Amino acid sequence: MSTALDKFQRLEGTALWRETPNAQRREVIVSLGEASLVIKDSRDRALTHWSLPAVRRLNPGQSPAVFFPDGDSDETLEIELSHDDLVEAIEKLRKAVARPQHTSGRLRKTVLVLTTAVIAGLAAFWLPDALANHTLRVVPNVARQTIGQDMQQLASRLTGQPCSAPLAVPAVDALQKRLQVRSISVLPNALREAIALPGNIVLLGRDTIEDHEEPDVAAGYIVAAQAASPDPLRGVLETGGIRSSLRLLTSGTLPDDVLVRHIELLISTPPAAAADATLIKAFEEKRVRLQPYALARDPSGESTLALIEAAPFTEELPEPILIDRYWVALQGICGS
């Protein structure tokens, strides 16, 4: 652009200028500046300045050339035929000055598109987690309990009705009180270990009871499940996505299809075990022996050696998980 300006610098010519449609045309001198068209009278006094990027031609390809400032076609400037060089200069200069503006416009559009894409990306990756975190902070305990109870009932679609031998009911109550769990359902099929549900509810596989000699193993699986999912509602919201978080915030409920889908996920792919330090702390808080659970996970003890060596209550035993008659009754909860 500077080359073009240098070439036409100080180029002047005469023209006819009309300020308004009703005004008389008057002869003026047109002078080219660096980025403007200066219109002067015969005494070399400036009458007006037109910005070159805003100069428009009223009759492209025709003679004499008539120009006007963008946005005001009533004001016109007619260049005399004898000054074709001035017309050519105006045409070239206004295009040269306008080119960076077009580039800037394209740049702004590019920046806008990229900014929009970044915001959309942040919304896709940040918003669901942020919304879920907010929901988890404000949802009341009664809503968590209701969701957990609904999941407890819906689980029967996959596992069959929970085991409920009458003689074992007091034993389940005693186990709930001992571990400070609101509700425990012993499932007859599909689940081998335990999974934690919202509202301090646990689903327990019958194998944890029937395949072992002491109740500490079943209790250990319950403690481990809750340690692996300190807030089970988070997993439900992750399964359901943004809509589930919004629905829970607005109505306090979640649709059954989301709950069933999450139960299916938990049964097919249980949460990974909590870190050893987290497990050890959880067993200490619940006053449950860790060694029986660790050996149930790996009878050889190789993969759970760190848990066995750090297990609490190896010398001073905590209070029993269940008294003998309750343990015997619990082992028969699913019948023969």
Phi and psi in degrees as GROMACS dihedral restraints (atoms count N, CA, C in turn):
[ dihedral_restraints ]
;  ai    aj    ak    al  type     phi  dphi    fc
    3     4     5     6     1   -62.8    20    10
    4     5     6     7     1   -34.8    20    10
    6     7     8     9     1   -62.0    20    10
    7     8     9    10     1   -43.9    20    10
    9    10    11    12     1   -64.1    20    10
   10    11    12    13     1   -40.5    20    10
   12    13    14    15     1   -66.2    20    10
   13    14    15    16     1   -42.8    20    10
   15    16    17    18     1   -61.4    20    10
   16    17    18    19     1   -38.2    20    10
   18    19    20    21     1   -63.4    20    10
   19    20    21    22     1   -38.9    20    10
   21    22    23    24     1  -105.8    20    10
   22    23    24    25     1    11.2    20    10
   24    25    26    27     1   -61.0    20    10
   25    26    27    28     1   137.3    20    10
   27    28    29    30     1    66.5    20    10
   28    29    30    31     1    19.7    20    10
   30    31    32    33     1   -76.2    20    10
   31    32    33    34     1   131.9    20    10
   33    34    35    36     1  -134.5    20    10
   34    35    36    37     1   162.3    20    10
   36    37    38    39     1  -170.0    20    10
   37    38    39    40     1   167.4    20    10
   39    40    41    42     1   -92.4    20    10
   40    41    42    43     1   154.6    20    10
   42    43    44    45     1  -158.3    20    10
   43    44    45    46     1   171.4    20    10
   45    46    47    48     1  -110.0    20    10
   46    47    48    49     1   123.7    20    10
   48    49    50    51     1  -115.7    20    10
   49    50    51    52     1   133.2    20    10
   51    52    53    54     1  -125.6    20    10
   52    53    54    55     1   119.8    20    10
   54    55    56    57     1   -74.5    20    10
   55    56    57    58     1   -37.4    20    10
   57    58    59    60     1  -138.8    20    10
   58    59    60    61     1   163.2    20    10
   60    61    62    63     1   -59.4    20    10
   61    62    63    64     1   -30.5    20    10
   63    64    65    66     1   -88.0    20    10
   64    65    66    67     1   -10.7    20    10
   66    67    68    69     1   -82.0    20    10
   67    68    69    70     1   154.7    20    10
   69    70    71    72     1   -75.0    20    10
   70    71    72    73     1   142.6    20    10
   72    73    74    75     1   -69.4    20    10
   73    74    75    76     1   140.3    20    10
   75    76    77    78     1  -130.3    20    10
   76    77    78    79     1   147.4    20    10
   78    79    80    81     1   -76.9    20    10
   79    80    81    82     1   133.0    20    10
   81    82    83    84     1  -136.4    20    10
   82    83    84    85     1   169.4    20    10
   84    85    86    87     1  -107.8    20    10
   85    86    87    88     1   128.4    20    10
   87    88    89    90     1  -103.3    20    10
   88    89    90    91     1   126.6    20    10
   90    91    92    93     1  -125.1    20    10
   91    92    93    94     1   135.4    20    10
   93    94    95    96     1   -89.4    20    10
   94    95    96    97     1   127.0    20    10
   96    97    98    99     1  -103.7    20    10
   97    98    99   100     1  -168.8    20    10
   99   100   101   102     1   -64.4    20    10
  100   101   102   103     1   -39.8    20    10
  102   103   104   105     1  -142.3    20    10
  103   104   105   106     1    18.4    20    10
  105   106   107   108     1  -145.0    20    10
  106   107   108   109     1   161.1    20    10
  108   109   110   111     1  -108.6    20    10
  109   110   111   112     1   118.1    20    10
  111   112   113   114     1  -101.1    20    10
  112   113   114   115     1   125.8    20    10
  114   115   116   117     1  -107.2    20    10
  115   116   117   118     1   120.2    20    10
  117   118   119   120     1  -124.4    20    10
  118   119   120   121     1   158.6    20    10
  120   121   122   123     1   -88.4    20    10
  121   122   123   124     1  -174.9    20    10
  123   124   125   126     1   -67.1    20    10
  124   125   126   127     1   -16.8    20    10
  126   127   128   129     1   -95.0    20    10
  127   128   129   130     1    12.2    20    10
  129   130   131   132     1    67.7    20    10
  130   131   132   133     1    25.5    20    10
  132   133   134   135     1   -95.1    20    10
  133   134   135   136     1   131.8    20    10
  135   136   137   138     1   -68.9    20    10
  136   137   138   139     1   126.2    20    10
  138   139   140   141     1   -92.6    20    10
  139   140   141   142     1   -38.4    20    10
  141   142   143   144     1  -164.2    20    10
  142   143   144   145     1   163.3    20    10
  144   145   146   147     1  -124.0    20    10
  145   146   147   148     1   134.4    20    10
  147   148   149   150     1  -112.2    20    10
  148   149   150   151     1   131.0    20    10
  150   151   152   153     1   -70.4    20    10
  151   152   153   154     1   128.1    20    10
  153   154   155   156     1   -57.5    20    10
  154   155   156   157     1   -42.0    20    10
  156   157   158   159     1   -62.2    20    10
  157   158   159   160     1   -20.9    20    10
  159   160   161   162     1   -97.4    20    10
  160   161   162   163     1     0.2    20    10
  162   163   164   165     1   -76.1    20    10
  163   164   165   166     1   131.5    20    10
  165   166   167   168     1  -124.6    20    10
  166   167   168   169     1   150.2    20    10
  168   169   170   171     1  -100.1    20    10
  169   170   171   172     1   129.7    20    10
  171   172   173   174     1   -78.5    20    10
  172   173   174   175     1   -30.2    20    10
  174   175   176   177     1  -133.8    20    10
  175   176   177   178     1    67.9    20    10
  177   178   179   180     1   -53.9    20    10
  178   179   180   181     1   133.0    20    10
  180   181   182   183     1    82.2    20    10
  181   182   183   184     1    -3.7    20    10
  183   184   185   186     1  -109.9    20    10
  184   185   186   187     1   163.7    20    10
  186   187   188   189     1  -130.7    20    10
  187   188   189   190     1   147.0    20    10
  189   190   191   192     1   -70.0    20    10
  190   191   192   193     1   152.5    20    10
  192   193   194   195     1   -70.8    20    10
  193   194   195   196     1   135.2    20    10
  195   196   197   198     1  -121.3    20    10
  196   197   198   199     1   128.0    20    10
  198   199   200   201     1  -117.6    20    10
  199   200   201   202     1   160.7    20    10
  201   202   203   204     1  -151.9    20    10
  202   203   204   205     1   155.5    20    10
  204   205   206   207     1   -78.8    20    10
  205   206   207   208     1   138.6    20    10
  207   208   209   210     1   -55.5    20    10
  208   209   210   211     1   130.1    20    10
  210   211   212   213     1    93.5    20    10
  211   212   213   214     1    -7.1    20    10
  213   214   215   216     1  -144.8    20    10
  214   215   216   217     1    79.2    20    10
  216   217   218   219     1   -75.5    20    10
  217   218   219   220     1    -6.2    20    10
  219   220   221   222     1   -73.7    20    10
  220   221   222   223     1   -28.5    20    10
  222   223   224   225     1   -90.4    20    10
  223   224   225   226     1   124.8    20    10
  225   226   227   228     1  -131.4    20    10
  226   227   228   229     1   158.4    20    10
  228   229   230   231     1  -137.3    20    10
  229   230   231   232     1   116.1    20    10
  231   232   233   234     1  -105.1    20    10
  232   233   234   235     1   116.0    20    10
  234   235   236   237     1   -85.8    20    10
  235   236   237   238     1   130.2    20    10
  237   238   239   240     1   -64.3    20    10
  238   239   240   241     1   153.5    20    10
  240   241   242   243     1   -61.6    20    10
  241   242   243   244     1   -26.8    20    10
  243   244   245   246     1   -74.2    20    10
  244   245   246   247     1    -4.2    20    10
  246   247   248   249     1  -119.5    20    10
  247   248   249   250     1    50.7    20    10
  249   250   251   252     1   -61.3    20    10
  250   251   252   253     1   -31.2    20    10
  252   253   254   255     1   -63.7    20    10
  253   254   255   256     1   -34.8    20    10
  255   256   257   258     1   -70.5    20    10
  256   257   258   259     1   -39.4    20    10
  258   259   260   261     1   -62.0    20    10
  259   260   261   262     1   -45.9    20    10
  261   262   263   264     1   -60.8    20    10
  262   263   264   265     1   -41.5    20    10
  264   265   266   267     1   -64.5    20    10
  265   266   267   268     1   -43.5    20    10
  267   268   269   270     1   -60.9    20    10
  268   269   270   271     1   -44.8    20    10
  270   271   272   273     1   -60.8    20    10
  271   272   273   274     1   -47.9    20    10
  273   274   275   276     1   -67.7    20    10
  274   275   276   277     1   -42.7    20    10
  276   277   278   279     1   -68.2    20    10
  277   278   279   280     1   -41.3    20    10
  279   280   281   282     1   -67.2    20    10
  280   281   282   283     1   -32.2    20    10
  282   283   284   285     1   -71.8    20    10
  283   284   285   286     1   -39.3    20    10
  285   286   287   288     1   -65.1    20    10
  286   287   288   289     1   -41.5    20    10
  288   289   290   291     1   -70.8    20    10
  289   290   291   292     1   -33.4    20    10
  291   292   293   294     1   -75.5    20    10
  292   293   294   295     1   -24.2    20    10
  294   295   296   297     1   -56.4    20    10
  295   296   297   298     1   -47.1    20    10
  297   298   299   300     1   -59.7    20    10
  298   299   300   301     1   -30.6    20    10
  300   301   302   303     1   -63.9    20    10
  301   302   303   304     1   -42.2    20    10
  303   304   305   306     1   -63.9    20    10
  304   305   306   307     1   -42.4    20    10
  306   307   308   309     1   -60.6    20    10
  307   308   309   310     1   -42.4    20    10
  309   310   311   312     1   -62.4    20    10
  310   311   312   313     1   -38.2    20    10
  312   313   314   315     1   -63.0    20    10
  313   314   315   316     1   -43.3    20    10
  315   316   317   318     1   -64.1    20    10
  316   317   318   319     1   -38.4    20    10
  318   319   320   321     1   -63.9    20    10
  319   320   321   322     1   -42.0    20    10
  321   322   323   324     1   -62.1    20    10
  322   323   324   325     1   -41.1    20    10
  324   325   326   327     1   -63.5    20    10
  325   326   327   328     1   -41.3    20    10
  327   328   329   330     1   -63.3    20    10
  328   329   330   331     1   -45.1    20    10
  330   331   332   333     1   -62.1    20    10
  331   332   333   334     1   -40.5    20    10
  333   334   335   336     1   -63.0    20    10
  334   335   336   337     1   -43.7    20    10
  336   337   338   339     1   -62.9    20    10
  337   338   339   340     1   -45.3    20    10
  339   340   341   342     1   -64.5    20    10
  340   341   342   343     1   -41.2    20    10
  342   343   344   345     1   -63.0    20    10
  343   344   345   346     1   -42.4    20    10
  345   346   347   348     1   -61.1    20    10
  346   347   348   349     1   -41.9    20    10
  348   349   350   351     1   -64.1    20    10
  349   350   351   352     1   -40.4    20    10
  351   352   353   354     1   -64.6    20    10
  352   353   354   355     1   -43.9    20    10
  354   355   356   357     1   -62.9    20    10
  355   356   357   358     1   -41.9    20    10
  357   358   359   360     1   -63.3    20    10
  358   359   360   361     1   -39.7    20    10
  360   361   362   363     1   -64.9    20    10
  361   362   363   364     1   -43.2    20    10
  363   364   365   366     1   -62.7    20    10
  364   365   366   367     1   -39.6    20    10
  366   367   368   369     1   -63.8    20    10
  367   368   369   370     1   -40.1    20    10
  369   370   371   372     1   -67.2    20    10
  370   371   372   373     1   -38.9    20    10
  372   373   374   375     1   -97.7    20    10
  373   374   375   376     1   -30.3    20    10
  375   376   377   378     1   -94.9    20    10
  376   377   378   379     1   -40.8    20    10
  378   379   380   381     1   -60.2    20    10
  379   380   381   382     1   -47.1    20    10
  381   382   383   384     1   -57.2    20    10
  382   383   384   385     1   -43.4    20    10
  384   385   386   387     1   -68.9    20    10
  385   386   387   388     1   -41.5    20    10
  387   388   389   390     1   -64.1    20    10
  388   389   390   391     1   -41.6    20    10
  390   391   392   393     1   -66.7    20    10
  391   392   393   394     1   -41.0    20    10
  393   394   395   396     1   -63.4    20    10
  394   395   396   397     1   -42.0    20    10
  396   397   398   399     1   -61.0    20    10
  397   398   399   400     1   -42.6    20    10
  399   400   401   402     1   -64.4    20    10
  400   401   402   403     1   -43.2    20    10
  402   403   404   405     1   -60.7    20    10
  403   404   405   406     1   -44.0    20    10
  405   406   407   408     1   -63.7    20    10
  406   407   408   409     1   -30.4    20    10
  408   409   410   411     1   -72.7    20    10
  409   410   411   412     1   -34.4    20    10
  411   412   413   414     1  -104.4    20    10
  412   413   414   415     1   -16.8    20    10
  414   415   416   417     1   -67.0    20    10
  415   416   417   418     1   131.4    20    10
  417   418   419   420     1   -74.3    20    10
  418   419   420   421     1   159.7    20    10
  420   421   422   423     1   -61.2    20    10
  421   422   423   424     1   -33.8    20    10
  423   424   425   426     1   -64.2    20    10
  424   425   426   427     1   -34.7    20    10
  426   427   428   429     1   -68.7    20    10
  427   428   429   430     1   -39.8    20    10
  429   430   431   432     1   -61.2    20    10
  430   431   432   433     1   -43.6    20    10
  432   433   434   435     1   -64.4    20    10
  433   434   435   436     1   -41.3    20    10
  435   436   437   438     1   -63.4    20    10
  436   437   438   439     1   -43.7    20    10
  438   439   440   441     1   -63.3    20    10
  439   440   441   442     1   -44.0    20    10
  441   442   443   444     1   -61.8    20    10
  442   443   444   445     1   -41.0    20    10
  444   445   446   447     1   -66.6    20    10
  445   446   447   448     1   -39.2    20    10
  447   448   449   450     1   -62.6    20    10
  448   449   450   451     1   -42.1    20    10
  450   451   452   453     1   -66.7    20    10
  451   452   453   454     1   -36.1    20    10
  453   454   455   456     1   -60.8    20    10
  454   455   456   457     1   -41.5    20    10
  456   457   458   459     1   -74.0    20    10
  457   458   459   460     1   -40.3    20    10
  459   460   461   462     1   -68.8    20    10
  460   461   462   463     1   -24.0    20    10
  462   463   464   465     1   -61.8    20    10
  463   464   465   466     1   -24.3    20    10
  465   466   467   468     1   -64.1    20    10
  466   467   468   469     1   -21.7    20    10
  468   469   470   471     1   -63.2    20    10
  469   470   471   472     1   -28.2    20    10
  471   472   473   474     1  -100.9    20    10
  472   473   474   475     1   -28.8    20    10
  474   475   476   477     1  -116.9    20    10
  475   476   477   478     1    -8.5    20    10
  477   478   479   480     1    87.7    20    10
  478   479   480   481     1   169.5    20    10
  480   481   482   483     1   -63.7    20    10
  481   482   483   484     1   140.2    20    10
  483   484   485   486     1   -56.3    20    10
  484   485   486   487     1   147.0    20    10
  486   487   488   489     1   -65.6    20    10
  487   488   489   490     1   138.6    20    10
  489   490   491   492     1  -153.0    20    10
  490   491   492   493     1    45.5    20    10
  492   493   494   495     1   -57.0    20    10
  493   494   495   496     1   129.9    20    10
  495   496   497   498     1   -53.3    20    10
  496   497   498   499     1   -39.6    20    10
  498   499   500   501     1   -67.5    20    10
  499   500   501   502     1   -19.9    20    10
  501   502   503   504     1   -91.3    20    10
  502   503   504   505     1   -10.3    20    10
  504   505   506   507     1   -58.0    20    10
  505   506   507   508     1   -47.5    20    10
  507   508   509   510     1   -61.5    20    10
  508   509   510   511     1   -32.9    20    10
  510   511   512   513     1   -66.5    20    10
  511   512   513   514     1   -40.5    20    10
  513   514   515   516     1   -63.8    20    10
  514   515   516   517     1   -42.2    20    10
  516   517   518   519     1   -59.7    20    10
  517   518   519   520     1   -42.6    20    10
  519   520   521   522     1   -65.7    20    10
  520   521   522   523     1   -39.4    20    10
  522   523   524   525     1   -65.8    20    10
  523   524   525   526     1   -39.6    20    10
  525   526   527   528     1   -61.8    20    10
  526   527   528   529     1   -44.3    20    10
  528   529   530   531     1   -66.8    20    10
  529   530   531   532     1   -41.5    20    10
  531   532   533   534     1   -62.4    20    10
  532   533   534   535     1   -39.5    20    10
  534   535   536   537     1   -96.7    20    10
  535   536   537   538     1     0.0    20    10
  537   538   539   540     1    57.6    20    10
  538   539   540   541     1    45.8    20    10
  540   541   542   543     1  -108.5    20    10
  541   542   543   544     1   136.5    20    10
  543   544   545   546     1   -64.9    20    10
  544   545   546   547     1   -44.0    20    10
  546   547   548   549     1  -154.3    20    10
  547   548   549   550     1   139.0    20    10
  549   550   551   552     1  -125.0    20    10
  550   551   552   553     1   127.6    20    10
  552   553   554   555     1  -112.5    20    10
  553   554   555   556     1   125.3    20    10
  555   556   557   558     1   -93.6    20    10
  556   557   558   559     1   118.4    20    10
  558   559   560   561     1   -97.2    20    10
  559   560   561   562     1   140.4    20    10
  561   562   563   564     1   -79.8    20    10
  562   563   564   565     1   -24.5    20    10
  564   565   566   567     1  -142.4    20    10
  565   566   567   568     1   168.3    20    10
  567   568   569   570     1    75.5    20    10
  568   569   570   571     1   -43.4    20    10
  570   571   572   573     1  -100.8    20    10
  571   572   573   574     1   126.8    20    10
  573   574   575   576     1   -98.4    20    10
  574   575   576   577     1   -28.7    20    10
  576   577   578   579     1  -116.7    20    10
  577   578   579   580     1  -114.3    20    10
  579   580   581   582     1  -151.9    20    10
  580   581   582   583     1   150.2    20    10
  582   583   584   585     1  -135.2    20    10
  583   584   585   586     1   144.0    20    10
  585   586   587   588     1   -94.5    20    10
  586   587   588   589     1   138.2    20    10
  588   589   590   591     1  -115.4    20    10
  589   590   591   592     1   161.8    20    10
  591   592   593   594     1   -57.8    20    10
  592   593   594   595     1   154.7    20    10
  594   595   596   597     1    80.0    20    10
  595   596   597   598     1    19.9    20    10
  597   598   599   600     1    62.3    20    10
  598   599   600   601     1    44.6    20    10
  600   601   602   603     1  -116.5    20    10
  601   602   603   604     1   142.5    20    10
  603   604   605   606     1  -130.9    20    10
  604   605   606   607     1   136.8    20    10
  606   607   608   609     1  -100.7    20    10
  607   608   609   610     1   128.6    20    10
  609   610   611   612     1  -123.1    20    10
  610   611   612   613     1   129.8    20    10
  612   613   614   615     1   -74.4    20    10
  613   614   615   616     1   142.4    20    10
  615   616   617   618     1   -63.2    20    10
  616   617   618   619     1   -25.4    20    10
  618   619   620   621     1   -62.6    20    10
  619   620   621   622     1   -30.5    20    10
  621   622   623   624     1   -66.6    20    10
  622   623   624   625     1   -19.0    20    10
  624   625   626   627     1   -99.2    20    10
  625   626   627   628     1   -49.5    20    10
  627   628   629   630     1   -77.0    20    10
  628   629   630   631     1   -25.6    20    10
  630   631   632   633     1   -94.0    20    10
  631   632   633   634     1     7.4    20    10
  633   634   635   636     1  -134.7    20    10
  634   635   636   637     1   160.1    20    10
  636   637   638   639     1   -91.6    20    10
  637   638   639   640     1   -12.9    20    10
  639   640   641   642     1  -139.2    20    10
  640   641   642   643     1   150.4    20    10
  642   643   644   645     1   -70.4    20    10
  643   644   645   646     1   -12.5    20    10
  645   646   647   648     1   -61.5    20    10
  646   647   648   649     1   -27.9    20    10
  648   649   650   651     1   -69.7    20    10
  649   650   651   652     1   -50.3    20    10
  651   652   653   654     1   -60.0    20    10
  652   653   654   655     1   -42.9    20    10
  654   655   656   657     1   -61.7    20    10
  655   656   657   658     1   -38.6    20    10
  657   658   659   660     1   -63.8    20    10
  658   659   660   661     1   -40.6    20    10
  660   661   662   663     1   -64.8    20    10
  661   662   663   664     1   -35.1    20    10
  663   664   665   666     1   -66.0    20    10
  664   665   666   667     1   -47.4    20    10
  666   667   668   669     1   -62.0    20    10
  667   668   669   670     1   -42.6    20    10
  669   670   671   672     1   -65.1    20    10
  670   671   672   673     1   -38.4    20    10
  672   673   674   675     1   -64.1    20    10
  673   674   675   676     1   -41.6    20    10
  675   676   677   678     1   -71.8    20    10
  676   677   678   679     1   -31.7    20    10
  678   679   680   681     1   -68.6    20    10
  679   680   681   682     1   -34.9    20    10
  681   682   683   684     1   -72.6    20    10
  682   683   684   685     1   -25.8    20    10
  684   685   686   687     1  -130.1    20    10
  685   686   687   688     1    77.2    20    10
  687   688   689   690     1   -60.1    20    10
  688   689   690   691     1   -27.1    20    10
  690   691   692   693     1  -136.0    20    10
  691   692   693   694     1    88.3    20    10
  693   694   695   696     1   -59.5    20    10
  694   695   696   697     1   -22.7    20    10
  696   697   698   699     1   -65.2    20    10
  697   698   699   700     1   -28.5    20    10
  699   700   701   702     1   -58.9    20    10
  700   701   702   703     1   -44.8    20    10
  702   703   704   705     1   -61.6    20    10
  703   704   705   706     1   -37.7    20    10
  705   706   707   708     1   -63.3    20    10
  706   707   708   709     1   -44.3    20    10
  708   709   710   711     1   -67.2    20    10
  709   710   711   712     1   -35.4    20    10
  711   712   713   714     1   -65.4    20    10
  712   713   714   715     1   -36.6    20    10
  714   715   716   717     1   -68.1    20    10
  715   716   717   718     1   -41.5    20    10
  717   718   719   720     1   -82.0    20    10
  718   719   720   721     1   -21.6    20    10
  720   721   722   723     1    79.9    20    10
  721   722   723   724     1  -167.1    20    10
  723   724   725   726     1   -59.3    20    10
  724   725   726   727     1   -40.1    20    10
  726   727   728   729     1   -60.6    20    10
  727   728   729   730     1   -37.7    20    10
  729   730   731   732     1   -66.6    20    10
  730   731   732   733     1   -41.4    20    10
  732   733   734   735     1   -62.2    20    10
  733   734   735   736     1   -44.8    20    10
  735   736   737   738     1   -63.9    20    10
  736   737   738   739     1   -41.4    20    10
  738   739   740   741     1   -65.6    20    10
  739   740   741   742     1   -40.8    20    10
  741   742   743   744     1   -65.2    20    10
  742   743   744   745     1   -37.9    20    10
  744   745   746   747     1   -66.1    20    10
  745   746   747   748     1   -38.7    20    10
  747   748   749   750     1   -88.8    20    10
  748   749   750   751     1   -33.3    20    10
  750   751   752   753     1  -118.4    20    10
  751   752   753   754     1   -15.2    20    10
  753   754   755   756     1    78.2    20    10
  754   755   756   757     1    11.0    20    10
  756   757   758   759     1  -133.1    20    10
  757   758   759   760     1   167.3    20    10
  759   760   761   762     1  -131.0    20    10
  760   761   762   763     1   146.3    20    10
  762   763   764   765     1   -68.8    20    10
  763   764   765   766     1   148.8    20    10
  765   766   767   768     1   -59.7    20    10
  766   767   768   769     1   -35.7    20    10
  768   769   770   771     1   -64.0    20    10
  769   770   771   772     1   -33.7    20    10
  771   772   773   774     1   -68.9    20    10
  772   773   774   775     1   -41.7    20    10
  774   775   776   777     1   -65.3    20    10
  775   776   777   778     1   -44.1    20    10
  777   778   779   780     1   -64.2    20    10
  778   779   780   781     1   -41.4    20    10
  780   781   782   783     1   -62.7    20    10
  781   782   783   784     1   -36.9    20    10
  783   784   785   786     1   -73.0    20    10
  784   785   786   787     1   -37.9    20    10
  786   787   788   789     1   -61.2    20    10
  787   788   789   790     1   -44.0    20    10
  789   790   791   792     1   -57.8    20    10
  790   791   792   793     1   -42.0    20    10
  792   793   794   795     1   -64.9    20    10
  793   794   795   796     1   -42.6    20    10
  795   796   797   798     1   -64.5    20    10
  796   797   798   799     1   -40.2    20    10
  798   799   800   801     1   -71.5    20    10
  799   800   801   802     1   -40.0    20    10
  801   802   803   804     1   -78.3    20    10
  802   803   804   805     1   -33.4    20    10
  804   805   806   807     1  -138.9    20    10
  805   806   807   808     1    81.9    20    10
  807   808   809   810     1   -60.0    20    10
  808   809   810   811     1   152.4    20    10
  810   811   812   813     1   -57.4    20    10
  811   812   813   814     1   146.7    20    10
  813   814   815   816     1   -62.5    20    10
  814   815   816   817     1   148.8    20    10
  816   817   818   819     1   -60.3    20    10
  817   818   819   820     1   147.5    20    10
  819   820   821   822     1   -66.8    20    10
  820   821   822   823     1   160.9    20    10
  822   823   824   825     1   -59.6    20    10
  823   824   825   826     1   153.0    20    10
  825   826   827   828     1   -55.0    20    10
  826   827   828   829     1   -44.4    20    10
  828   829   830   831     1   -62.2    20    10
  829   830   831   832     1   -39.0    20    10
  831   832   833   834     1   -66.6    20    10
  832   833   834   835     1   -42.0    20    10
  834   835   836   837     1   -62.1    20    10
  835   836   837   838     1   -47.6    20    10
  837   838   839   840     1   -58.4    20    10
  838   839   840   841     1   -44.3    20    10
  840   841   842   843     1   -63.9    20    10
  841   842   843   844     1   -42.1    20    10
  843   844   845   846     1   -63.6    20    10
  844   845   846   847     1   -42.6    20    10
  846   847   848   849     1   -66.6    20    10
  847   848   849   850     1   -35.7    20    10
  849   850   851   852     1   -63.9    20    10
  850   851   852   853     1   -45.5    20    10
  852   853   854   855     1   -64.7    20    10
  853   854   855   856     1   -37.4    20    10
  855   856   857   858     1   -86.2    20    10
  856   857   858   859     1    -5.5    20    10
  858   859   860   861     1    55.2    20    10
  859   860   861   862     1    54.8    20    10
  861   862   863   864     1  -121.0    20    10
  862   863   864   865     1   137.0    20    10
  864   865   866   867     1   -65.9    20    10
  865   866   867   868     1   132.9    20    10
  867   868   869   870     1   -89.6    20    10
  868   869   870   871     1   -30.8    20    10
  870   871   872   873     1   -60.4    20    10
  871   872   873   874     1   -43.7    20    10
  873   874   875   876     1   -59.4    20    10
  874   875   876   877     1   -40.3    20    10
  876   877   878   879     1   -65.4    20    10
  877   878   879   880     1   -45.3    20    10
  879   880   881   882     1   -60.7    20    10
  880   881   882   883     1   -39.9    20    10
  882   883   884   885     1   -73.9    20    10
  883   884   885   886     1   -27.8    20    10
  885   886   887   888     1   -68.8    20    10
  886   887   888   889     1   -36.7    20    10
  888   889   890   891     1   -67.9    20    10
  889   890   891   892     1   -38.8    20    10
  891   892   893   894     1  -146.5    20    10
  892   893   894   895     1    98.4    20    10
  894   895   896   897     1   -57.1    20    10
  895   896   897   898     1   -26.2    20    10
  897   898   899   900     1   -74.8    20    10
  898   899   900   901     1   -22.7    20    10
  900   901   902   903     1    78.9    20    10
  901   902   903   904     1     1.2    20    10
  903   904   905   906     1   -69.3    20    10
  904   905   906   907     1   -48.4    20    10
  906   907   908   909     1   -78.7    20    10
  907   908   909   910     1   -15.0    20    10
  909   910   911   912     1  -116.8    20    10
  910   911   912   913     1    22.3    20    10
  912   913   914   915     1   -59.5    20    10
  913   914   915   916     1   -39.8    20    10
  915   916   917   918     1   -61.9    20    10
  916   917   918   919     1   -37.6    20    10
  918   919   920   921     1   -68.5    20    10
  919   920   921   922     1   -42.3    20    10
  921   922   923   924     1   -63.8    20    10
  922   923   924   925     1   -42.9    20    10
  924   925   926   927     1   -69.5    20    10
  925   926   927   928     1   -31.9    20    10
  927   928   929   930     1   -97.4    20    10
  928   929   930   931     1     4.4    20    10
  930   931   932   933     1   -61.0    20    10
  931   932   933   934     1   133.7    20    10
  933   934   935   936     1   -77.3    20    10
  934   935   936   937     1   168.5    20    10
  936   937   938   939     1    62.0    20    10
  937   938   939   940     1    37.6    20    10
  939   940   941   942     1   -85.1    20    10
  940   941   942   943     1   -22.2    20    10
  942   943   944   945     1  -108.1    20    10
  943   944   945   946     1   -55.8    20    10
  945   946   947   948     1   -96.8    20    10
  946   947   948   949     1   109.9    20    10
  948   949   950   951     1   -76.9    20    10
  949   950   951   952     1   142.8    20    10
  951   952   953   954     1   -76.4    20    10
  952   953   954   955     1   177.4    20    10
  954   955   956   957     1   -62.6    20    10
  955   956   957   958     1   146.7    20    10
  957   958   959   960     1   -58.1    20    10
  958   959   960   961     1   150.6    20    10
  960   961   962   963     1   -65.8    20    10
  961   962   963   964     1   -47.8    20    10
  963   964   965   966     1  -143.0    20    10
  964   965   966   967     1   149.7    20    10
  966   967   968   969     1   -71.9    20    10
  967   968   969   970     1   161.7    20    10
  969   970   971   972     1   -56.4    20    10
  970   971   972   973     1   -46.1    20    10
  972   973   974   975     1   -67.1    20    10
  973   974   975   976     1   -31.5    20    10
  975   976   977   978     1   -69.8    20    10
  976   977   978   979     1   -38.1    20    10
  978   979   980   981     1   -65.2    20    10
  979   980   981   982     1   -42.5    20    10
  981   982   983   984     1   -62.1    20    10
  982   983   984   985     1   -43.4    20    10
  984   985   986   987     1   -64.2    20    10
  985   986   987   988     1   -40.8    20    10
  987   988   989   990     1   -64.9    20    10
  988   989   990   991     1   -35.2    20    10
  990   991   992   993     1   -65.5    20    10
  991   992   993   994     1   -18.6    20    10
  993   994   995   996     1  -102.9    20    10
  994   995   996   997     1    16.8    20    10
  996   997   998   999     1   -64.5    20    10
  997   998   999  1000     1   -30.4    20    10
  999  1000  1001  1002     1   -97.2    20    10
 1000  1001  1002  1003     1     8.9    20    10
 1002  1003  1004  1005     1    75.6    20    10
 1003  1004  1005  1006     1  -166.6    20    10
